[in-house]
Amino acid sequence: MNAMRVAAMLWTPLVLVIAACSKPDAPPQQTPVSTATPANAPGGGSSCPATGLWADCSLMYRLDRAGLSPALDSSANPTEKALTGRPLLLKIGRTATLELYIYPDSASRIADGKKLDRAHLVNATAQQTIERERTLIESANIIGLLTSLSSHQRERVSDALTAGAPQPDKR
């Protein structure tokens, strides 16, 4: 007898036993259905309204979706004393820090932004000097001050935030 016939003779009873023991009439397994909106839904989830203005949850969502691994930095204190917006302090990656100041509207952000000493700030595409200036990011109702030496990281954070806050559904 050749090896193929021997293998078939040995495996055939095993296959028949397995087939006989299966329950073809058993209902298919169902995956539990969740009615909650996931936190990674557009705009940052159901608890984060898409109003055209930034909120804590939409900022975290956008930075996370950009692959920047934001984390709340509860041990830090705001360094920009001139700004009156509500601060949100984040760690970006291992070494960068992002101070976000959130305002009720863009007019408030623009008025408060005039208090900044822009001589010690650069935009995301400008080269930092030996002074290692912070990167200024302004979008809708936020002012962001990023401390990072990585030009790539500075550009990614700026792109994520200047793309705009989640907009309301136009239905």
Buried (B, 14 or more C-beta within 10 A) or exposed (E): EEEEEEEEEEEEEEEEEEEEEEEEEEEEEEEEEEEEBEBEEBBBBEEBBBBBBBBBBBBBBBBBEBEBEBBEBEEEEBEBEEBEBEBBBBBBBEEBBBBBBBBEEBEBBEEBBEEBEEEEBBBBEEEBEEEEBBBBBBBBBBBBBBBBEBBEBBBBBBEBBBEEBBEEEEE
